[in-house]
Amino acid sequence: MTPSQKKHRVPAVSRTALVLDALSAADRPCGLAELTALTGAPKSSVLGICRALTEERLLTRGIDGTYAFGPRLYELASMARTQSQTVRRVGFTYPENEPFFLAECRRLAEEARARGIQVDIRCANRSTANQIDDIADFVDAGVDLILVEPVASDGLVDVLSKAKAAHIAVVAVGSSTSGADAVVATDNTKAGALAAGLLARVLGGKGTVALVDGIAITANADRISGFLGAMAEYPNMRTVIGAPGALNEESGESAAREILKSGEAIDGIFAANDQIGLGIAKVLAEEGKPVPIVAVDGARQAVEQILAGGPLIGSAAQDPQRLLSVALELGVALRSGSGRVQRAVFLPPQILDRNNAKDYETWG
């Protein structure tokens, strides 16, 4: 200890610290005799310190005479974590420049400005390798929080383990991914079920419906699962698997041409997202095929087509802005360590059709 440190040292405070350190090291309640032995301080001093700390609720005294940490100490520790672990820098990586993800980016930028947070927003261009590099860069830069809208639900475990080792909170947005601390997503199983219900009503409970899946993320898998589960309630309806889609209209156009080429008589189509649905609708309109399409997202272009009468006639809407806001709030809570944090949040979707789409606040 330096002369300067000795000059400012207060013996009573130092002995108090010894008692608290002894309790922490023991990791269990201790009696007066044991605390005296552990600290090496006079028994009378240890007794006085324990009594004073108990009066201040920094310690509690059990009926067996042992002392343990009190509620006020936990309150102070929680406040210390909150003050020392605020979120100042956030990294966000998303799959591609498609309306849904761009709406998330805009909300993050708005929230960051309001909170005084620096953000690094990166597009992975549909590449898991790029997304891995993005996350590695965030870790190297020492961000406080990483938000990731995954290109694929698998493939990020190793790089996210590096984030965990660096004590950086990670929240998956829109779809879960292994290695994240938490996920905020739409209830996509419910979205698929709502889409199935609308198609069944429009088709009178009978006919053949083609499925056009999206990318390999849990959100799409849940939508398909929800759709198939709800469709099983209609014995006069049959579901066939169409060509796979991706995230954009071009993949929907390609899927539509594959379905038409198959020669299968299709009465309706379920698309994993609005962009795929819009691409399918474009081809069907060109070919003069009035087949109703229901998708998922609630994007502005989809709503416009729903109100115009199709071919896209419905969408199970989700809210990208709210997804991002909730993900940021959850990430801040994880970082601060204040209170119990819900690790999985699923927001409810809303089915849109021509009857209610005009009242829906669009995005994109």
Secondary structure as UniProt FT lines:
FT   HELIX           3..7
FT   HELIX           11..26
FT   HELIX           32..39
FT   HELIX           43..55
FT   TURN            56..57
FT   STRAND          59..61
FT   TURN            63..64
FT   STRAND          67..69
FT   HELIX           71..84
FT   STRAND          89..94
FT   HELIX           99..115
FT   STRAND          118..123
FT   TURN            125..126
FT   HELIX           128..141
FT   STRAND          145..148
FT   HELIX           157..165
FT   TURN            166..167
FT   STRAND          169..173
FT   TURN            178..179
FT   STRAND          182..186
FT   HELIX           188..202
FT   TURN            203..205
FT   STRAND          207..212
FT   HELIX           218..231
FT   TURN            232..233
FT   TURN            235..236
FT   STRAND          237..241
FT   HELIX           249..262
FT   STRAND          268..271
FT   HELIX           274..287
FT   STRAND          293..297
FT   HELIX           300..308
FT   STRAND          312..317
FT   HELIX           320..336
FT   STRAND          344..347
FT   STRAND          350..352
FT   TURN            354..356
FT   HELIX           357..359
//
